[in-house]
Amino acid sequence: MIQSIRLALTVLSLTLAAAGSARADTTYLLTLQGTDQRYYPPCRLIGQPPPCDETVDLDWRGTLDVVIDSSADGVFSDADVLSFDFHTNVGSLVLPFVPGSVTVSGGRITSVDTATFPGDDGDYTFIGLRAWYDRDFDTAHLGADFASGQLTAVPEPAAWLMMALAGMAALAARSRRAGP
């Protein structure tokens, strides 16, 4: 029984590895966790309810989905990046390319580097695995919204499957050792 499980796991891992290396493009998903700092300007009217004239820290979270026209390690830019989708609770930046470069090492994104890029709702900057966002409000409000956060790689579904299978194999080996 244990030999059958081992054989099945080996065949499945070889099949997944072959399927992963055969595709031309690779999708990478990163999550964002950080802080959004909003400044609320002085209230315009006496008795206007808060927040006004204060700075508030809020949670900044989201995802960065990058599709690269390669499954190899390297530094990719322009035509090599097929899409660059950054969605957060503050704003979003969806591009058909990256205005800079994305570095992949060991099958993971290790760096996203851009100059400040103006999006529809604010300016975005990426350096290494850090992300920044800033936006000036209209002149009547005289305030700004600043956010900074850390990007973290998320394993692909195939990697999650491999981890689950490894866990099942470990449980099977443990139950075999425990015996009846």
C-alpha positions as a Markdown table, in Angstrom:
| # | Residue | x | y | z |
|---|---|---|---|---|
| 1 | Met | 0.0 | 0.0 | 0.0 |
| 2 | Ile | 2.8 | 2.4 | 1.0 |
| 3 | Gln | 4.7 | 1.5 | -2.2 |
| 4 | Ser | 1.6 | 2.3 | -4.3 |
| 5 | Ile | 1.3 | 5.7 | -2.6 |
| 6 | Arg | 5.0 | 6.5 | -3.2 |
| 7 | Leu | 4.7 | 5.4 | -6.9 |
| 8 | Ala | 1.6 | 7.6 | -7.3 |
| 9 | Leu | 3.3 | 10.6 | -5.7 |
| 10 | Thr | 6.4 | 10.2 | -7.9 |
| 11 | Val | 4.4 | 9.9 | -11.1 |
| 12 | Leu | 2.3 | 13.0 | -10.1 |
| 13 | Ser | 5.3 | 15.1 | -9.2 |
| 14 | Leu | 7.0 | 14.2 | -12.5 |
| 15 | Thr | 3.8 | 15.0 | -14.4 |
| 16 | Leu | 3.4 | 18.4 | -12.7 |
| 17 | Ala | 7.1 | 19.2 | -13.2 |
| 18 | Ala | 6.9 | 18.4 | -16.9 |
| 19 | Ala | 3.7 | 20.4 | -17.3 |
| 20 | Gly | 5.2 | 23.4 | -15.5 |
| 21 | Ser | 8.3 | 23.6 | -17.6 |
| 22 | Ala | 6.3 | 23.2 | -20.9 |
| 23 | Arg | 4.4 | 26.5 | -20.7 |
| 24 | Ala | 5.8 | 29.6 | -22.3 |
| 25 | Asp | 4.5 | 32.1 | -19.8 |
| 26 | Thr | 4.4 | 32.0 | -16.0 |
| 27 | Thr | 2.1 | 33.8 | -13.6 |
| 28 | Tyr | 3.4 | 35.0 | -10.2 |
| 29 | Leu | 1.1 | 36.1 | -7.4 |
| 30 | Leu | 2.3 | 38.3 | -4.6 |
| 31 | Thr | 0.3 | 39.6 | -1.6 |
| 32 | Leu | 0.7 | 43.1 | -0.1 |
| 33 | Gln | 0.6 | 44.0 | 3.5 |
| 34 | Gly | 1.3 | 47.5 | 4.7 |
| 35 | Thr | 0.0 | 50.8 | 6.1 |
| 36 | Asp | -2.0 | 53.5 | 4.5 |
| 37 | Gln | -1.6 | 56.9 | 6.2 |
| 38 | Arg | -4.3 | 59.4 | 5.4 |
| 39 | Tyr | -4.2 | 63.0 | 6.4 |
| 40 | Tyr | -7.6 | 64.7 | 6.9 |
| 41 | Pro | -7.4 | 68.4 | 6.5 |
| 42 | Pro | -9.0 | 71.0 | 8.8 |
| 43 | Cys | -12.8 | 70.9 | 8.8 |
| 44 | Arg | -14.3 | 73.4 | 6.4 |
| 45 | Leu | -17.4 | 74.1 | 8.5 |
| 46 | Ile | -17.7 | 74.6 | 12.3 |
| 47 | Gly | -19.2 | 71.5 | 13.7 |
| 48 | Gln | -18.3 | 69.3 | 10.7 |
| 49 | Pro | -17.9 | 65.7 | 11.9 |
| 50 | Pro | -14.4 | 64.1 | 12.1 |
| 51 | Pro | -12.1 | 62.9 | 10.8 |
| 52 | Cys | -10.6 | 66.3 | 10.2 |
| 53 | Asp | -7.2 | 67.8 | 11.0 |
| 54 | Glu | -5.7 | 64.4 | 11.9 |
| 55 | Thr | -3.6 | 61.6 | 10.5 |
| 56 | Val | -5.1 | 58.1 | 10.5 |
| 57 | Asp | -3.2 | 54.8 | 9.8 |
| 58 | Leu | -5.2 | 52.2 | 7.9 |
| 59 | Asp | -4.4 | 48.7 | 6.7 |
| 60 | Trp | -3.1 | 48.5 | 3.1 |
| 61 | Arg | -3.5 | 45.1 | 1.6 |
| 62 | Gly | -3.8 | 43.7 | -1.9 |
| 63 | Thr | -2.3 | 41.5 | -4.6 |
| 64 | Leu | 0.2 | 41.8 | -7.4 |
| 65 | Asp | -0.3 | 39.4 | -10.3 |
| 66 | Val | 2.5 | 39.4 | -12.9 |
| 67 | Val | 2.6 | 37.3 | -16.1 |
| 68 | Ile | 6.0 | 36.9 | -17.7 |
| 69 | Asp | 6.6 | 35.4 | -21.2 |
| 70 | Ser | 9.1 | 32.9 | -19.8 |
| 71 | Ser | 9.4 | 30.2 | -17.1 |
| 72 | Ala | 13.1 | 30.9 | -16.7 |
| 73 | Asp | 14.9 | 32.9 | -14.1 |
| 74 | Gly | 16.2 | 36.4 | -15.1 |
| 75 | Val | 15.4 | 40.1 | -15.3 |
| 76 | Phe | 12.3 | 40.9 | -17.4 |
| 77 | Ser | 10.9 | 44.2 | -18.7 |
| 78 | Asp | 8.7 | 45.7 | -21.4 |
| 79 | Ala | 7.6 | 43.0 | -23.9 |
| 80 | Asp | 8.6 | 40.2 | -21.5 |
| 81 | Val | 6.0 | 41.2 | -19.0 |
| 82 | Leu | 2.6 | 40.3 | -20.5 |
| 83 | Ser | 0.6 | 41.9 | -17.6 |
| 84 | Phe | 1.1 | 43.7 | -14.3 |
| 85 | Asp | -2.0 | 43.9 | -12.2 |
| 86 | Phe | -1.8 | 45.5 | -8.8 |
| 87 | His | -5.1 | 45.6 | -6.9 |
| 88 | Thr | -5.4 | 47.1 | -3.4 |
| 89 | Asn | -8.0 | 48.5 | -1.1 |
| 90 | Val | -6.5 | 52.0 | -1.8 |
| 91 | Gly | -6.4 | 51.8 | -5.6 |
| 92 | Ser | -5.4 | 49.7 | -8.6 |
| 93 | Leu | -2.7 | 49.7 | -11.3 |
| 94 | Val | -3.4 | 47.5 | -14.3 |
| 95 | Leu | -0.8 | 47.6 | -17.1 |
| 96 | Pro | 0.0 | 45.5 | -20.2 |
| 97 | Phe | 3.7 | 45.8 | -19.3 |
| 98 | Val | 5.9 | 46.8 | -16.3 |
| 99 | Pro | 7.4 | 50.3 | -16.3 |
| 100 | Gly | 10.7 | 48.9 | -15.1 |
| 101 | Ser | 11.8 | 45.4 | -14.4 |
| 102 | Val | 10.8 | 42.2 | -12.6 |
| 103 | Thr | 13.6 | 39.8 | -11.4 |
| 104 | Val | 12.9 | 36.1 | -11.0 |
| 105 | Ser | 15.2 | 33.8 | -9.2 |
| 106 | Gly | 14.6 | 30.2 | -8.1 |
| 107 | Gly | 11.1 | 30.4 | -9.7 |
| 108 | Arg | 10.0 | 33.3 | -7.5 |
| 109 | Ile | 9.9 | 37.1 | -8.0 |
| 110 | Thr | 12.7 | 38.5 | -5.9 |
| 111 | Ser | 12.4 | 42.1 | -7.0 |
| 112 | Val | 10.0 | 44.5 | -8.8 |
| 113 | Asp | 11.7 | 47.8 | -9.7 |
| 114 | Thr | 10.0 | 50.8 | -11.2 |
| 115 | Ala | 10.3 | 54.5 | -11.3 |
| 116 | Thr | 7.3 | 56.3 | -9.9 |
| 117 | Phe | 4.5 | 55.4 | -12.3 |
| 118 | Pro | 1.3 | 57.6 | -12.4 |
| 119 | Gly | -1.8 | 55.5 | -12.2 |
| 120 | Asp | -5.4 | 56.8 | -12.7 |
| 121 | Asp | -5.9 | 57.2 | -8.9 |
| 122 | Gly | -2.3 | 57.9 | -7.6 |
| 123 | Asp | 1.4 | 57.3 | -8.1 |
| 124 | Tyr | 2.9 | 53.9 | -7.6 |
| 125 | Thr | 6.6 | 52.9 | -7.0 |
| 126 | Phe | 8.1 | 49.5 | -6.5 |
| 127 | Ile | 11.7 | 48.8 | -5.2 |
| 128 | Gly | 12.7 | 45.3 | -4.4 |
| 129 | Leu | 9.7 | 43.7 | -2.7 |
| 130 | Arg | 8.5 | 47.1 | -1.3 |
| 131 | Ala | 5.6 | 49.0 | -2.7 |
| 132 | Trp | 4.6 | 52.7 | -2.3 |
| 133 | Tyr | 1.5 | 54.7 | -3.2 |
| 134 | Asp | 0.8 | 58.4 | -2.9 |
| 135 | Arg | -2.0 | 60.6 | -4.0 |
| 136 | Asp | -2.7 | 64.3 | -3.5 |
| 137 | Phe | -6.3 | 65.3 | -2.8 |
| 138 | Asp | -8.0 | 68.2 | -4.6 |
| 139 | Thr | -6.8 | 71.7 | -3.6 |
| 140 | Ala | -9.8 | 72.2 | -1.4 |
| 141 | His | -8.7 | 69.4 | 0.9 |
| 142 | Leu | -4.9 | 70.1 | 0.9 |
| 143 | Gly | -4.1 | 66.6 | 2.1 |
| 144 | Ala | -2.5 | 63.4 | 0.9 |
| 145 | Asp | -2.7 | 59.7 | 1.1 |
| 146 | Phe | 0.5 | 57.7 | 1.5 |
| 147 | Ala | 0.9 | 53.9 | 1.7 |
| 148 | Ser | 3.8 | 51.6 | 2.0 |
| 149 | Gly | 3.9 | 47.8 | 2.2 |
| 150 | Gln | 5.8 | 44.6 | 1.7 |
| 151 | Leu | 5.2 | 42.1 | -1.1 |
| 152 | Thr | 5.3 | 38.4 | -0.3 |
| 153 | Ala | 5.3 | 35.6 | -2.8 |
| 154 | Val | 2.4 | 33.2 | -2.8 |
| 155 | Pro | 3.0 | 29.6 | -3.9 |
| 156 | Glu | 1.3 | 28.6 | -7.2 |
| 157 | Pro | -1.6 | 26.0 | -7.1 |
| 158 | Ala | 0.8 | 23.3 | -8.3 |
| 159 | Ala | 3.2 | 24.1 | -5.4 |
| 160 | Trp | 0.3 | 24.0 | -2.9 |
| 161 | Leu | -0.7 | 20.6 | -4.3 |
| 162 | Met | 2.9 | 19.3 | -4.0 |
| 163 | Met | 3.0 | 20.5 | -0.3 |
| 164 | Ala | -0.4 | 18.8 | 0.4 |
| 165 | Leu | 0.9 | 15.6 | -1.2 |
| 166 | Ala | 4.1 | 15.7 | 0.8 |
| 167 | Gly | 2.0 | 16.2 | 3.9 |
| 168 | Met | -0.1 | 13.1 | 3.0 |
| 169 | Ala | 3.0 | 11.1 | 2.4 |
| 170 | Ala | 4.4 | 12.1 | 5.8 |
| 171 | Leu | 1.2 | 11.1 | 7.5 |
| 172 | Ala | 1.2 | 7.7 | 5.7 |
| 173 | Ala | 4.8 | 7.1 | 6.8 |
| 174 | Arg | 3.9 | 8.1 | 10.3 |
| 175 | Ser | 0.9 | 5.8 | 10.5 |
| 176 | Arg | 3.1 | 3.0 | 9.1 |
| 177 | Arg | 5.6 | 3.5 | 11.9 |
| 178 | Ala | 2.9 | 3.6 | 14.5 |
| 179 | Gly | 1.6 | 0.3 | 13.3 |
| 180 | Pro | -1.6 | -1.4 | 14.3 |
